[in-house]
Amino acid sequence: MLNRILPQPALTGIVVVVWLLLLNSLTFGGFLIAMAVGLSVPFVTKRFWPQGRPLRWGPAMVGYFAVVLYDIVIANFEVAYIIVVRRNGDLRSGWLTVPLELRSAEAITTLAATISLTPGTVSTDVSADGRVLLVHALDVADKAAAVTRIKVRYEARLLRIFA
């Protein structure tokens, strides 16, 4: 029953919060309009949402967000150091091919977005069969270690979340 009223509760919540932030004031009328838009957007976009398995919103999700946030902060300092201190000739940029155990499009997209959010790396392509992700790294000394790090820190956690 609740799924028919709120087909995408997270999307509804995000739309309401963003609407209220864009409105820049908290009034009863603004909240009603935000709720109306927040409830209608999931219904309008319902046919575009895949009917896959539900996400696991427990400790695995919290741990994943904590690891990603930590990695983003640390990578910002590492990239700043590289830009300020190191010469261009000393950079060891390279392409990484990450073999994927993830199979759902949503999980692969989340992994690719996470890699692109982390400064110094960008995911550029997924193979046609969805089994390999191509990543460019700004400075990588050991390509095998970098691939292992991606698989251990991100992919293993996403396997638990999207399982």
C-alpha positions as CSV (number, residue, x, y, z in Angstrom):
1,M,0.0,0.0,0.0
2,L,2.7,2.5,1.0
3,N,4.6,1.6,-2.2
4,R,1.6,2.8,-4.3
5,I,1.5,6.1,-2.4
6,L,5.3,6.6,-2.3
7,P,6.9,4.6,-5.1
8,Q,10.3,6.3,-4.6
9,P,10.3,7.7,-1.0
10,A,14.0,8.8,-1.3
11,L,13.3,10.8,-4.5
12,T,10.2,12.4,-2.9
13,G,12.3,13.5,0.1
14,I,15.1,14.8,-2.1
15,V,12.7,16.8,-4.3
16,V,11.0,18.3,-1.2
17,V,14.3,19.3,0.4
18,V,15.7,20.8,-2.8
19,W,12.5,22.7,-3.5
20,L,12.5,24.2,0.0
21,L,16.2,25.1,-0.3
22,L,15.6,26.7,-3.6
23,L,12.6,28.6,-2.2
24,N,15.0,29.9,0.6
25,S,12.2,30.2,3.1
26,L,10.1,27.8,5.1
27,T,6.4,28.7,4.8
28,F,3.3,26.5,5.0
29,G,2.4,27.2,1.4
30,G,5.9,26.5,0.2
31,F,5.9,23.2,2.1
32,L,2.6,22.2,0.5
33,I,3.9,23.0,-3.0
34,A,7.1,21.1,-2.3
35,M,5.1,18.1,-1.1
36,A,2.9,18.3,-4.2
37,V,5.9,18.4,-6.5
38,G,7.7,15.8,-4.4
39,L,4.8,13.4,-4.6
40,S,4.1,13.9,-8.3
41,V,7.6,13.6,-9.7
42,P,7.9,9.8,-8.8
43,F,4.5,9.1,-10.4
44,V,5.5,10.9,-13.6
45,T,8.9,9.2,-13.8
46,K,7.7,5.8,-12.5
47,R,8.1,4.0,-15.8
48,F,11.7,5.0,-16.1
49,W,12.7,3.5,-12.8
50,P,14.0,-0.1,-13.0
51,Q,12.2,-2.7,-10.8
52,G,15.3,-4.3,-9.5
53,R,16.1,-5.5,-6.1
54,P,15.8,-3.0,-3.2
55,L,18.9,-1.5,-1.8
56,R,20.1,-2.4,1.6
57,W,19.9,0.8,3.6
58,G,21.7,-0.6,6.7
59,P,25.3,-0.4,8.0
60,A,26.7,-1.3,4.5
61,M,25.3,1.9,3.0
62,V,26.5,4.1,5.9
63,G,29.9,2.5,5.7
64,Y,30.1,3.1,1.9
65,F,29.2,6.7,2.3
66,A,31.8,7.1,5.1
67,V,34.5,5.5,3.0
68,V,33.6,7.6,-0.1
69,L,33.5,10.9,1.9
70,Y,36.8,10.1,3.5
71,D,38.4,9.2,0.2
72,I,37.1,12.4,-1.4
73,V,38.6,14.6,1.3
74,I,42.0,12.8,1.3
75,A,42.1,12.8,-2.5
76,N,41.5,16.6,-2.6
77,F,44.6,17.1,-0.5
78,E,46.6,14.6,-2.6
79,V,45.6,16.3,-5.8
80,A,46.4,19.7,-4.4
81,Y,49.8,18.5,-3.4
82,I,50.4,17.1,-6.8
83,I,49.4,20.4,-8.5
84,V,51.4,22.6,-6.2
85,V,54.5,20.6,-5.6
86,R,55.2,18.1,-8.3
87,R,56.2,18.9,-11.9
88,N,54.2,17.6,-14.9
89,G,57.1,15.4,-15.9
90,D,56.9,13.5,-12.6
91,L,53.2,12.6,-13.0
92,R,52.5,8.9,-13.5
93,S,49.1,9.1,-15.0
94,G,47.7,6.0,-16.5
95,W,44.7,3.9,-17.6
96,L,43.3,1.2,-15.3
97,T,41.1,-1.6,-16.4
98,V,38.9,-2.7,-13.5
99,P,37.3,-6.1,-13.9
100,L,33.8,-5.9,-12.4
101,E,31.9,-8.4,-10.3
102,L,28.9,-6.0,-10.2
103,R,26.2,-6.9,-12.7
104,S,23.3,-4.5,-12.3
105,A,23.5,-1.2,-14.3
106,E,22.6,0.8,-11.2
107,A,25.5,-0.7,-9.2
108,I,28.0,-0.2,-12.1
109,T,26.8,3.4,-12.5
110,T,27.2,4.0,-8.7
111,L,30.8,2.7,-8.9
112,A,31.6,4.8,-11.9
113,A,30.2,7.9,-10.3
114,T,32.1,7.3,-7.1
115,I,35.3,6.9,-9.0
116,S,34.6,10.1,-10.9
117,L,33.7,12.0,-7.7
118,T,37.1,11.2,-6.2
119,P,39.6,13.8,-7.3
120,G,42.4,12.4,-9.4
121,T,40.4,9.6,-11.1
122,V,37.7,9.5,-13.7
123,S,35.8,6.6,-15.1
124,T,35.6,6.8,-18.8
125,D,33.9,3.7,-20.2
126,V,32.2,0.4,-19.4
127,S,32.7,-2.5,-21.8
128,A,29.7,-3.6,-23.8
129,D,29.2,-6.7,-21.7
130,G,29.5,-4.7,-18.5
131,R,32.4,-6.6,-17.1
132,V,35.2,-4.1,-17.3
133,L,35.4,-0.4,-16.3
134,L,38.1,1.9,-17.8
135,V,39.4,4.4,-15.3
136,H,42.0,7.2,-15.8
137,A,44.1,8.1,-12.8
138,L,46.1,11.3,-12.5
139,D,49.0,9.8,-10.5
140,V,49.3,6.0,-10.0
141,A,52.6,4.3,-9.1
142,D,51.2,0.7,-9.1
143,K,48.3,0.0,-11.4
144,A,47.5,-3.4,-9.9
145,A,47.3,-1.9,-6.4
146,A,45.0,0.9,-7.6
147,V,42.7,-1.6,-9.2
148,T,42.7,-3.7,-6.0
149,R,42.0,-0.6,-3.9
150,I,38.9,0.2,-6.1
151,K,37.6,-3.3,-5.8
152,V,38.2,-3.6,-2.1
153,R,37.1,-0.1,-1.0
154,Y,34.1,0.4,-3.4
155,E,33.1,-2.6,-5.3
156,A,33.0,-5.0,-2.4
157,R,30.8,-2.6,-0.5
158,L,28.5,-2.1,-3.5
159,L,28.1,-5.8,-3.8
160,R,26.7,-5.9,-0.3
161,I,24.4,-2.9,-0.9
162,F,23.0,-4.1,-4.3
163,A,22.9,-7.8,-3.4
